[in-house]
Amino acid sequence: MREPSRQFNISASHGGFVGGFNIDSSGATAQAGGSNTADAQHAEYRRIADALRSDSESSTGAESHVARSYAEDLVEAAGSHDQARVDRLLMRIRELLSSASSAFTLTRGIMDWLE
């Protein structure tokens, strides 16, 4: 008798992974995943973080540092599904934008679109 296939496959992308396995069965599979970030809301937070990083490259030292820090914190908070923290960070980002130089045009455009 032929030995059943024993396979394990992992598919990974930025922010998540999906693993599939097929053990002792030619037709049955199962999947598991972690940190899946495909939802639309998380994608918007990632867009804001990417815009902050881009804008930080043309901003002043202190603004640049704060923007990069907020970008990393936002991705982390969204990834952990901590909505209260996300909301606090979005408020801080809006405060930064209200007093920041004109370097933050990408981020302002996204934030204005969200409202």
C-alpha positions in Angstrom: 0.0 0.0 0.0 1.2 3.5 -0.9 2.4 5.7 2.0 0.1 8.8 2.5 1.6 12.2 1.8 3.0 14.1 4.7 3.3 17.7 3.9 3.5 21.0 5.7 3.4 24.3 3.9 3.8 27.8 5.2 2.8 31.0 3.4 4.0 34.2 4.9 3.7 37.9 4.2 4.3 41.1 6.1 2.3 40.9 9.3 1.0 37.3 9.2 1.3 33.7 8.2 -0.8 30.8 7.2 0.3 27.2 7.6 -1.4 24.2 6.0 -0.7 20.6 6.6 -1.7 17.3 5.1 -0.9 14.3 7.2 -1.9 10.7 6.5 -4.7 11.7 4.1 -4.6 12.4 0.4 -7.6 14.7 0.6 -7.8 16.3 4.0 -6.1 19.5 4.9 -6.2 22.0 7.7 -5.0 25.6 8.0 -3.8 27.7 10.9 -2.8 31.3 10.9 -1.5 34.0 13.1 -1.5 37.8 13.0 -3.6 38.0 9.9 -3.8 41.6 9.0 -5.9 41.5 5.9 -8.9 43.4 7.3 -9.6 46.8 5.8 -9.3 48.8 9.0 -5.8 47.5 9.7 -4.8 48.3 6.1 -5.8 51.9 6.7 -3.7 52.0 9.8 -0.8 50.6 7.8 -1.3 53.3 5.2 -1.2 56.0 7.9 2.0 54.5 9.3 3.6 54.3 5.8 2.6 58.0 5.2 4.1 59.0 8.5 7.4 57.3 7.7 7.5 58.9 4.3 6.7 62.3 5.6 9.2 62.0 8.4 12.0 61.9 5.9 11.3 65.5 4.9 10.4 66.9 8.3 12.5 68.4 11.1 14.4 66.3 13.6 11.9 66.2 16.5 8.9 65.9 14.2 10.6 63.2 12.3 11.4 61.1 15.3 7.9 61.5 16.7 6.3 60.5 13.4 8.4 57.4 13.1 7.6 56.4 16.7 3.9 56.9 16.2 4.0 54.9 13.0 5.6 51.9 14.7 3.3 52.2 17.7 0.2 52.4 15.4 1.2 49.2 13.5 1.9 47.4 16.8 -1.4 48.5 18.4 -3.4 47.6 15.3 -1.7 44.2 15.1 -2.6 43.5 18.7 -6.2 44.7 18.1 -5.9 47.2 21.0 -8.5 49.7 19.7 -8.2 52.0 22.7 -4.5 52.4 22.1 -5.1 52.9 18.3 -7.6 55.6 19.1 -5.1 57.4 21.5 -2.4 57.2 18.8 -4.7 58.6 16.1 -5.5 61.5 18.4 -1.7 62.1 18.9 -1.1 61.9 15.2 -3.8 64.5 14.6 -2.2 66.7 17.3 1.2 66.3 15.5 -0.4 67.2 12.2 -2.0 70.3 13.6 1.3 71.8 14.7 3.8 70.2 12.3 5.5 71.6 9.3 4.1 71.2 5.7 6.2 68.0 5.4 3.2 65.9 6.5 1.1 66.3 3.4 0.8 62.6 2.7 -0.4 61.8 6.3 -2.8 64.8 6.3 -4.4 63.6 3.1 -5.1 60.2 4.5 -6.3 61.5 7.9 -8.6 63.9 6.1 -10.0 61.1 4.0 -10.8 59.0 7.1 -13.0 61.7 8.6 
